[in-house]
Amino acid sequence: MRLLLRVPRALNPRTVTPRSALTPPALASHSRTYASKQPPIDPSAVASAAAALNPRWLSDLKARIGKCITFGLHQEQVTEAGAICAVLGQEWRELVAGAEGYLTDPGRRGLWGHAVVWGDQDSMGHVNNVTYNRYAESARINWASNYAKHLDPTHASHWANLWTPSGQGLILKSITTDFKFPLTYPDRITVLHKLRAQPKPHSSAFTLSCIVLSEKHQRLAARCEEVIVLYDYVKGRKSGMPDFMLSAFETTWDLQEKRREEVLERVRGLTERVRELERGSWDREGAVEDMGSAKG
């Protein structure tokens, strides 16, 4: 898994080439002092920002690491920066989705690493808006099927009947899609669902939230909100939520809340580690960036 972090080519997580070694001899020595021009960042503001979790937190962290590397880090800091980059690069989907309470375990995934094919695009050169809803539909069926296959096999036949018109079934009442940016070929996407609210006994409907993540851009491409109605095809009317479904959804809701808290705490930890890199590089008192030197 790659990490989309743009840093100078010479600055590798394992080795650091001094800037002076990259400077042509004709250039004179230069330095830039940051401490006198930029006030230190308020730690309480950093903590508050982490708690709020800016939707662009992942790209922000990568940009902040890039700034530290560009300024210059000693070997121990380079090792730490590389370790943080490895986590962000390998686990970005689990972190981005988990921070919102989405469950990413293999037995709960909708679409994972699904290929965007050339035919998904329209004449405008990007994935057609309708296709996003198809992605959500496929992921939703897989999400529901996971209960029969992995999560509640005791009631596998009951779950399987929910997407057939033979008894009690699930009907999509409405879907609302919020497009964040246009997907293009080639790319791979991950589409996940979660319960929007805690399930209630005897409810005849529930709402699912859905996210579409782009692997190429490592960011959110779209959000969907889906209202699902429980319908009795035999009686021809809406029906209440059966006990086996309510029990499974209650467990899912608790796991969603637990996952959200765990991942938010982990993101705060990563944010603080990046902050320590900043304190040890460009944001330390009297910090000076080496702009290169020449010896005649």
N, C-alpha and C positions, 0 to 999 in steps of 0.2 A: 504494500500500500504506500503510495507516494504522498508527500506533504507538499502542498502548494505554498511554498514560502520562497519569495524572491530575495536572494541575498547575493552579494558578490561571489563570483565563481571561485575566487582564491580562498574564500573563507569556508573551510570544510569543518563539519562537527568534530573531526578527529584531529585535524592539524590546522594551524593558523599561520598564515604568511604575513610577516610584519609589513605594514603599509610602506615603510621606508624602502623595503626591498623591491616594491613595485613602482617606485617613483623614479623617473628619468633623472640622471645626474645633473641635467641643466636646471632643474627646479630648485629653488631656494627652500630653506626650512620654513614651515608654517605651522601654526598651532591655533586651536580655537578653544576658548574657555566657555563652558556652558553655565557654570554655577552663578556667575554674575549676571547672566542675561535671563535665565529661566528659573523661576522660583521652584522649590521642591514640591513634589506632588503630595497633597494632603492624604495621609493614610486612611483617614475616616472616609474620605471621598472615594478612595479605591474600594474600601469594604462595602460602601453603599452601592457602588456601581456593580460589584460582584453579586450583591444580594438581589439587585434588580435584574441582573443578567441581560445586558443589551443583546438584542437578537443577532448582532454582528460580532458577538464576543469571540468567536473562533478566528475570524479574519483579523480582528483587533489584536489578539494575542500573538498571532503570527507576525503581524507588522511590528509589534513591540519587540519581539525577539530579533527580528531583522535589524531594527535600529541599534540594538545592543551589539550585535555581531559586527555591524558596519562601523560602529564607534571603536570597537576593540575590546576583546575579552582575554583574560589569562586562561591557561589550560584548564583549570578546575571549572571556571565558568563556562568554557566551551563544552566540556563534558556535560554539565548541567543543562545547557541550552540544547544539546543533542538529545538528551534524555527526554526533555519536554517535547521536542519536535517529534520524537518517535511515538510518544503517546498521542499527540494530536494527529499525526499522520495515520496511525494504525487504528485508532479507536474513535475517529471523528464522528462516525455515524452513531455509535453507542452514546457518545457524549451529547451531541446535538439533540438526538431524539430523546434520550433518557432524561435530559434536563427538563423536558416537558411532560415526563411521565409515560412516554411510549416504551413498551417492553420489546426488547430486541433479541431475546433468546431465540435459538433456532426453532423451537416449537411454537413460537408466537408471531413469526414474521409473515407479512403479506407477500410483497415482492422484495427480493434482496439481490442486488446486482443485476437487475433485469436490463437486457440490452435494448437501447433505443435504436430501432431500425430505420433505414433510409425512407421506407414507405410511410413512416409515422409523420413525416414532414408534409407541409402543404406548399402551395406555389410561392409563399412568402419566405420559404427557406427555413422554417422552424416548425416544431411539433405543433400540430393543429390543436386548438383549445379543446375540442371535443375529445381528443385522445387522452388528455389528462383525466377526464372522467372515466374513460375506459380503464386506465391504469388503476384508478381508485376502485372501480368495480371488481377487477380481477383480484386486487389485494384484499378487498372486503370478503370475497368468497373464500379465499385462502385463510383469512383471519377466522372466519366462522368454522371452516373445515378443520382448523387446528384443534378446536374443542373436541371434535369427534375422534380425531387421530391421536392427539397427544395429551390434551388437558383433562378430558372427562370421558375416557373410553367406555366407562360403565354405561353411559347414556348415548353411545355412538349412534345407534339407530334413530334416536329422537333428534339428535343434532342433524343427521343426514336428511331427515324428512323436512327440515325447516326450509330448504331451498328447492322443494318440490311442491306442486299444487295438489297434494293428496290428502292433506290434513291441515295442521297448523303450520304456517309458513311465515317467512319474512318478506316484506314488500318495501322497496325504497320509495318513501313518500316525497322526499326532496333532497337535492344536493346543491350546495353553494360552493363555488370554487373561486379562490382568491389567487390570481396568478402573480408570481413574484418576478420571474424573468423567463424568457423563451428558451426552452430546451432545443438543442440541435443535434443532429447526427454527426459523428458518433458520440455516444455517451452511455452510461449505465445509471440506472435509477434504483432507489430503495423507496418503497411505499409502505407505510405503517399506519395502523389504526389503533385508537384507544377509546375507551368510554369517556364521553364528554362530562357526565355527571354520575353520581352514585346511584345505582339502580334502586328502584322502589317497588315494593310488593304490589302485585295486581296492575302494574303499569301496562298499558297497551302499546307503548312506543318507547324508544330510547334513541339517543343521539350519539353518533360516532364522530370523532375528529380524525382527520387524515392528513399526513404530510407526504410530499413528494420531494425526495432529496436527489440532487445531481451529484454523481461521483466525480465527474470531470471538474466541476467548479467547487465541490465540497461545500455546498450551501443549499438552502431551501429554495425549491423551484415553484412550489404551489401548496396551498392549504385547501382542504375541503371540509365541509360540515354536512353530515348525512343524517337525515331523520329516517329511522327504520320503524315500520309499523308491524305489529304481530297480527296476523290475519288467519281466521279459521275458514278454510276453503269449503268445508262441509256445511257449515252454518251460514256462510256468506257474510261474515261480519268480523269486526275487530275482536281480538281476544286478549285476555290477561297474560302476563308473563308466567310461564310454568315454573314450578319450584326448582327443577334441575338447572334451568337457565339462570334464575335469580341467584342460586347458590354459587354457580360458576362465575357470574358477573361480580358478585360481592367479593369473591377471592381476587378476581382480576383488578377490581378497583383498589383494594388494599395494596396489592403488589405495585400498581401504578404509582400510588402515593409514596410508597417506600422507595421505589426506584428514583422518583423525582428528587426526593430529599437526599438520597445517596449521591446521585450524580451532581446535584447542585453543590454539595459539599466538596466533591472532588474537583469541580471546576473552580471553586473558590481557592482550593489548595493550589491548583495549577496557576491561577492568577497571582497568588502570593509568591509563588516561585519565580514567576516572570518579574514581579515587582522587586524581588531580591536581586535579580540580574541587573535591573535598572539602577538600583541603589549602588551596586558595585561597579557600574560603568558610567554612563553619561550623566546620571543623576546624583553622583556622589559629590561632596563638597570639593571644590577646586578641580573638578574633572576637566581634563584637557585632551582633545582629540589630536592624535599625531597625524599631521597632514603630509608627512614625508620630509626627508632631508637630503642634502647633497654634501659630499665631502670632496674638496678640491685637491 
